[in-house]
């Protein structure tokens, strides 16, 4: 069974993307070239079909050359790469996006120069708008659910957190999921010290659980029988179901999600090709390819056709978004300086202490 699941993962996209060839390096970020930082599977030279070559098609249609493309697997790798060198465009999640805006490492985007921006879900657009300025073009989104092996255990969320046979995403933002499981009311990304303590109390119950950075680890865990529960996206539940594993999703009132957006580097002197890229990745065709390959949902609703429709149906649209608490970098919309909310530094420290 483990081999069957591994083969299925390799055949369905994001968990095992085709290695991205390294483009010809360029010494400068000059007009006509692009330096790109993104996640694996978000902008590949291959993809959903041998006939689909996203990057070459972009270069051919726009006249811009991808001088450098760096792809990473995790948010931690992404944050580290940003500190090493500048990029023209970056696909950032909520925590990194907030940091880049705060540190002035990205510049505001003129949405009038992005033809399909208006077709991106308004809720997603609001997430990358700060003080009336737009800082990102939403690209792909997803949410987490807790899955369990129905042949071994009964579905219970608090039991999932108490079990040593559970895999949780290795991120301080997982504290928000613990806050929801603990039963606290209110925004799970805006936690007082008391609510943070209660969430951590739930997490502290199991010292030997698994923390995953690469989702293939949780797929393998279910395939080998070493896991009873896992925090995962619906896509990985689907992979396991297709491999014949009796996995189910725990019913929850609310869950956490995130949106990854393309951002424009602060030091890009000539933004011509950067805007051509933003137009490219916001269009239905590119988002359709990316959603089908990465196993996530497109931010542009017009992409929910053809090969991307299964992902749109899997993650849901419209009113279903109301049950998702989309991630922000804590403390979110409440204040940390007067003790009303704990900030991300506090979350990071408490998360680090879990592994000690």
Helices and strands as residue ranges (DSSP letters): H 2-11, G 14-16, E 33-39, H 54-62, E 65-72, H 75-84, E 89-92, H 94-102, E 106-107, G 111-113, G 117-119, H 122-127, E 129-130, E 133-134, E 137-149, H 157-162, E 166-169, H 174-182, H 193-203, E 210-212, H 216-224, E 229-233, H 234-242, E 247-249, E 255-265, H 272-282, H 284-294, E 297-298, G 301-303, G 306-308, H 309-315, G 318-323, E 324-326, H 344-354
